[in-house]
């Protein structure tokens, strides 16, 4: 798989997954996710995937300041409804990283390790996402403001050609370069921008 080099420069997230530990899936239950994992899940790289990754990364870092986050021990709530906009993409990335699942999620073993109903839509919260620790009840909200990083010059002019299929191969390559250029700005150049992702 060939992908833009900046994907590997995005900080990763390491969590402890007690279910994976119990079942011998990974050594010590430690699982590390990178931006490439989110891209593989979504099937593409875009500002929405980048934002979901960043919100999850930053919220979990603050929610677990002194230890690794516990995958499967976090409830994730979205303000948007399941059918709204890009809510499904955002939820998928947050679910990948936290283990939180909806009604069809893993039901657990012996009354433990359940992931079912930890992912909720239309939650009536005042932010895009809310992450809550099941062990302590501590929670944080996260909001994403992609408008802080506007599209690169030239991308909007190419968009109609890409959508209509009338662009040349050269124009398609340039569009992809510009598209990922914005994603790179979001994930690398603006990684620590307090206006891009607000966690509280």
Steps between C-alpha positions, in 0.01 A plus 500: 500500500644832391378814671619856573809501721346740752260227618793344688587831665162534671519404871366157584274387783585205726226350717457200726226265385417252780296280267787471252726422797267231635464330163870517420448716192785740577784495752395659831183627332685799357365628172641791301299680235626752247333726249553236230271266696225762490555545126474126440178486700340796320643412161625854450686789661314828539449783750217305667711189559787720618271690737351186651849362554624823658198542728535144626876526545489827689196418716637162607838651580331742741252247633781262598781734605694246708432168328412343168140533387297182545355390170147375564473707815387822332154619400487719189207733431437707190285810479398412144252233404624189322368616161628858539784622280827326575395363840544141385860558393585683822339226708684226313839653573415566865371143530819360350713680756284454809330167434162661567225339292129541445218253534681240291819512704666217692280395791783392728618191685371406843349842551824681414667654195176611332538759225128509418309829530811703580458702178202734495367750248278809547619520858394858568852616589648844436801376304563273204618206712505405867728233646420355844705255706287214626726438801492851647221681316744775397415649164620751244341658196675570171413729211672528164529814288640406156429849370816603686692329217340605168533311173821561310486736200395323183306217664156655463557568132585133443214359706228520229723319252574225751133450585390498136783274390619747238840578652823382343734258676730791576213699651392200706852460635516869587160484670614208713820683589311811605239298692761315701694823538213638704479181705874528567455858620225384737689204643856632500523878479189566712526198728542722808272780381257562789243643259489187281401249768345629821493256791327591824 
